[in-house]
Amino acid sequence: MIREIVRPTDHQLTIQLPREYINQQIEYIIFPLQSNPKPSEQPTTSLDAVGGILHPYAAPEKIEQEASAWAEHVMEKYGR
């Protein structure tokens, strides 16, 4: 995959493709990036910001199993 952010100064853009892309079907997408997004539009990465959004789907009877669920799954799947 190639990803590059450029600031064109003309109506043309030349893209150098790796050899392994020659004679293959490829897709390219061009869209403008926002240079200064408004504070409300900036993505939030804080877990506090998303906390609770899955609460309606919680199964209260399984909450006690959460701490050991991963380890139990690995034991069940791989027997280790």
N, C-alpha and C positions, 0 to 999 in steps of 0.2 A: 504494500500500500504506500502511496505517496501522498503526503499532506504538506502543503506549503502555503503560507500566507504571504501575499505580495501586495504591493501598492503600484498598480500599473500607471505608467505615464503616457500611454498611447492607446489606440483602439485595438492593438494586436498584442497577443501574448503567445510566446513560444514555449512549449513544454518539451523537455528532454525526457524520453522514456527509457527505462532500463531494457536491456536486450531481451530479458525473459517476457516482456510485454509485447514484443513484436509478433505479429500474426495471431494475436489473441484478441478476443472481444474484451473491450474495456469500457468503463463508464467514467465520465468526468462531469462534475457538477460545479458550477460557479455561482456564488451568491455573495452579496456584500455583507461585511461584518459591521456591527455597530462599533463606532470608535469610542464613544463615551456613553455607555448605557446608564439609564437613570438608576438611582439606588434601589428602587423598588423592583427593577427588572434584573438586577444582579442575582445569579443563582446562589441559593443558600446551601452551605455545606454542613451546617451545624445539625447535629442529631436532635438537639432541643427543638429545632424548627419543625421537624417532622414527627416528633414524638406524639404518639397517640392516634395517628391517622389510621392505623390498622386495628384499633381497639374494637370497632364494631364486629370484626371477624374473629376475635379471640375466643378460644374455647376454655372457659374457666377451669374445667376439669383436667386440662393438660398443662396448666401453668407450672405445677410442681415437677413435671417431667422435663422442662426446658433446660435445666442445668446439665442434665446428663444425656440429652437427646442425641447429640452428635456422636459421643462415645458409643452409645448403644447401637446407633446406626452402623458405625464402622465395624463393631463386633458382629452384628447381624450379617452384614454384607461380605466381610472379609474373614470373619472368624478369628480375629486377632485381638 
